[in-house]
Every structure is written in structure tokens, then in C-alpha cells.
């Protein structure tokens, strides 16, 4: 039987943890009874620098529930780094790891299907969102736009997939060979190239609390994903620059014609419009180029992505 570990990053999740552990425990016991997973499977919660009582609750749950293990990071490192810390730690504990958010908005009834896909020879199983009615309209619309933009810019990813996925130990070992500071797991994992499958994921309402993934964080993740896996924005700048040169040439022809025919009209509107248009483009171009340079600066320093302060349950391995 497969020894399974679920990994859930936690940032200020005190309101949902007990409920989530209760639901996962019921699922684990059912899967054990069906012979899908072994009795020493586990659920791993990664405390990502929470400011509430999240870590205290994880400690209590670890004492009360033999499935529960905990990883306490020394500071808040961000959602992607917290997931990566949990996966890299749990890969020595289990045969396969499933990552999912602590609020369990993802459909945990997909987990048995994921395990069956693993048994069928797939090293990676992606949860693909087939319904997002539980998400706010703005989040739903922005997510759809982002996936389409990613595809247009040549970023290889799974459409409508977030971070609900299963990975075998072999896949995790391959992922560990990537040493990137700007983590974007949705784009990184498909590059591994091992056999994969998908399951349908229907998003549900949060049991309590609110999502910690604000619009600002979503936009930051989107920018990181695009700039980490595509250089098309740089080529876009070049193409727009060529277009501007063509427009300037056309304006030059018009000005020459106006001077020759005496049709030139004094004014400042067209001049000001041109200055603001070109100036705005130059500033945007500098910003895009600066983003890539900044990412290079971050990568070459090779600083650790996280520091683990404490691990609960490691002695049980």
C-alpha cells in the first residue's frame, strides 16, 4: 500500500484547522479501510509564520491525532515556498505527496482518484478546477484571464490548475534538482515531464475565515509566473519599438508634406500626445526589463528559500 502525505501551507488558519483535520481524518480512515493507503500515512501542516494561534493548534492536533505532523518555518516565506518546504520535507516520509490548501476548498474526494492514478503509473496528478462558482466573481474572472495570458505568452502550465496535485517520490526527487529562488510551481512541475493525469476539482466555500490570497498576492504570483517562464514580454517591447519607429517615419513624411504644401498648422496637442505616449512606453519598458534584471539578481544570490524552526512527527518516520 502507498504511504501518503498531504501537505498544507498555513498562514493564520486557526479558524479552519480543526475542521480540516477532522474531514481529512475521516477520508484517511476510509482509504485505509479500502486498502488504498497505509495506516502510517500522514497530513503535514506547514506553519508559514502565522501571527495567530495556528502553530499552537497544530501542536495540539499532533498530540491528539496520529495522522498530524507539523513543520514550523522561522518566518513567513510565502505560499509557494511554504508548499515547497513541505514537499521537500515530506518526500522522505512518504511514497507520494498531495499538496492542498488548509481550508480544503479543493475537493478532497478527488484524493482517492489521485492515488488510483498513481497506482496506474502516473507520477503527477493535477487537480483541474471544473467549477469555480464558490470563488468571488472578480477572482474567477481574473484567474481565467491569467490562464489565457499565460498560454498566449508561451508559459507551459495546466489550464485551471492551482496547487492541488499529487506527486510521487520520483517526481519530488526531480523537482528537488531545480534551484530557483522565484518559485512558480504551476509552471515548474509540468517541465519534469513524467507521466501525468488530471482529476476534476470542484471548488467549495470556505468553512470559516477568509482567503489569505489577496488580489495583490495573486497579481504578484501571476507576474512571477510569466517572467519566470517566458521572455516574450521582452520581445514584445522590441516589436512595439519597431512599430513606434514606423509611426515616427509616417509622421516625418506628413510633416515634410505639410511644410512643402504650406498646410502646417501650429499647435501642441499632437506633440504632447506623442510625448506622453512614448514616455509611458519607455517607462513600462524599463519596468519590464528591470523586473527581469531583478529576478536575475535574486537568483544569483542563491539564498535559502526557507528555514525550518521545528518539525513535529519526524521521530515517527
N, C-alpha and C positions, 0 to 999 in steps of 0.2 A: 504493500500500500504506500501511497505517496504521503510524505511528511510535508504538510502545507503550512506556510506562514502568510498571514495578511499583514501588510504594513500600512499604517495610517498616520500621516503627519497631523499634529495637533497644535493649534495656536488659539488659546483662550476658548477651549471646548468643554469647560466644566459642566455646561448645561446638558450636553448630549452624551457624554462618555458612558455613563452607567446604562442608559437605554441602548446604546450601540453595542456594548459588550453583551448585554442580555440577548439581543437579537442574534448576534454572531455566535453566541454560545449554543443557542437552540439549533442554528444551522450546522455548526460543527458536530454536535451530538448526533444529528440526523445523518450527516455524511459519514461519520464513523460507523454508525449502525448499518449503513448501506455498503460499507467496505470501500468507500471512495478515498478516504484519508485515514491516516493512522491516529491513534489516541494521543500521541505526543505532538500533534500539530499545535500551532500557536497563533495568537493575534498580537502583533507588536505595535505599540503606540509610541510615536516619536514626539516628544515634547520640544517644540521649536521656540524656546524662550518665552513661554506663556507668562502673562502677568497676573493671571488669576490662580485658582487652585487646581489647575489641570494636572500638574505633576503629583500633587498630594493625592488626588483621586486615582491616578494611575498606580501609585504605590498601594493604596487600599485595595484596588481591584486585583493587583498582583498577589496580595496576601489571600484574598477571598476566592480567586478563580485561577485554577492551574493552567488555563489557556493563556493568560495575560502575561505579557512581558513588556518592559518599558525601556526606552532609550531617552536620556535627558541630555539635550545639547546645551553647551555652555552659554549660548546666546541665540537670538533669533537670526536665522540664516536665510529664510525664505522657503516657500513651498517646495520648489524643485530640489533644492539642496537637502531639505529635510527628508523628502522621499528617497533621494539617492543615499543618504546616510542610513536609512532604514533598510534599503535593499542590500547595500554592501555589507551591513552587519548581519542581516538575516540569511544571506546566501550560504553561510557556513552552518546554519542551523537547520535548514530545510531543503527539500528536493525542488521546491517551486515556491515562488513568492507572488502574491497578489497585492497590488497597491490600490487603495481606495481611500477616499476621504473619510474622516472620523464621523461626519454627520450622516453617513450611509444614505445619501441621496441617490447614489447608484443602486441598481437593482441587485441585491446580494443573492437573489435566486439564480443569477447567472453564474455564480461561482461553481456549482456542480457541473454545469455545461463546460466551463473553462477547464476543469480537471479532466473531464472526458476527452476534450480536445487534446490535452497534454498526453493522455494515455494513447491517443491515436497517432502521436508522433509530432505534434506541433509544439515548438519551443516557446512561442509567443502567442498569446490570445488577447485580442483587443476588444474592449467593451465599446461598442459603437452606439451612440445615442440615437434612437429611432423616434423618441418623443421628448420634447423639452418644454412641455406645457407647464411644468412646475416652476420653470425659470421665469423671472420678470421679463416683460416684452423687450426692454432695452438690452438686457443681457442676451436674450435669444437672438435678436436681430444683429447685434454686434458680433456675436460668435459666428453666425452664418456668413457675415461679410468677411470676417477674418479668415475663415477656412478657404473661401473663394480667392481672397487676395493671396494667401499662401500658395495656392495652386498656380495662380497666374504668374507668380514670381519664381516658380520652379522649386519650391520647398517640398521635399518628399515627406508626406505625412498621411495619416489615416483620417479621412473625412469624418467629422463629427466625433472624433475620439479625443478624450482628455487624458486622464491619468489612471483610469480604471483598466488594469491589464494584468495578465499572468505572464510570468517569465520563468523558464526552467533555470536550474543552476548553471547549465551550459551557457545559456543566453546571458545570465548575470556575470559570469566569468568574462565573457566577451565584452560586455558593457564596461567592466572594470578597467579594460585596457584604454578606454577613452579618458584623457586627462584634460578636460575642458573646464575652465572657470565659469564661462557663461552657459550654464546648463539649460538646455531645452529638450527635455526627454522625449517629447512627442515627435521631434524631428530626428533625434539621435538614434532611438531604438529601431525604427524601420531600416536604418542603414546596416544593422547587424546582418540581415539577410537570411536568417534561419527560417524554417517552415513556420507559417503563422496561420491563424484563423481568426474569425470575429464572432462575437455574440451580440444579440440585441439588448441594449441597455435603455430601460425606461426610467427617466429621472422622476423622483418623488419629492414631495415637500419636506423641508427640514422638520425634524421633531421639535426642536427648540432653538432659540438663538437666531443669529443671522450670519450670512456668509461673510467670511473674512477676506474673500477675494473681491476687493473693491474695483471700481472701474479703472482707477489709476493703476492698480496692480495688473489688471487684465491687459491694459494698453502697454504696460512695461513688458509683460510676457510676450505680447504679440510682436513688439519691436525687437525684442531679444531673439525671438524665433526667426524672424525674417532676416535680420542682419547676421545671424549665426550660420545660416544655411543658404543664403543667396547673395550674389554680388550684382544682381540685376538692377537694384537702385542706383548703383554707380554707373552702369551702362545707360540707365535712363537719364541721368544727369548729362552725360555726353550727348545723347540723342537730342535732348531739349536744347543743349548748347548749339548744336548744328542747326536746329530749327530757328533759334534766335538769330544766328548769323544770316540765314536765308531771309528772315524778315527784315533784318537790318539792310541787306542788299536791295530788297524791294523798296524800302523806304528811301534808300540812296537814289535809286532810279527815279522815284517820284519827285524827290527834292530837285534833282537835276532837271527833270522835265518842267517843274514849276518855275524854276529860275529862267529857263530858256523861253518859256511862253509868257512869262510875266504873271503867272497865276498864283504866285506865292502869297500866302496870307499870314500876316504876323499873328502870333498867339502863343499861349503857354500850355494849353490843356493837353495837347498831344505829347508835348515834351515832358510834362510832369507825369503823365500816364506811363510813358516809356521808362522814365527813371524809377518810378515805384515798382513797375513790373520787373524790370531787370534787377533792381536792388533786392526785391523779395526773392527772386530766383537764386541770386548769388548767396544770400543768407541761408536759404534752405539747402542749397548745395553744400555750403560749408558745414551746416549742421549734420547732414547725412555722412559726409566724408569724416567729420570729427567723431561721429558715433563709431564708425569702423576703426578709426585710429585708437579711440578709447578702449575698444574691445581688444585690440592687439596689445595695448598697454597692460590691461588686466591679465591677459593670457600669459604674457612673457614673465610675469612675476611668480606664477605658479604657487600662489598661496593656498593653504588648505581650504577646502570648501566648508568645513565644519570641524568642531571639536566636541567629542563626546565626554560629558562630565560624569555620567553614571549609567550603568546598564543593570536592569532588573531581569533575572532569569537566566543569565549566561551560565550560571553554575549547573543549570538543568540540562545543558547540552552534552 
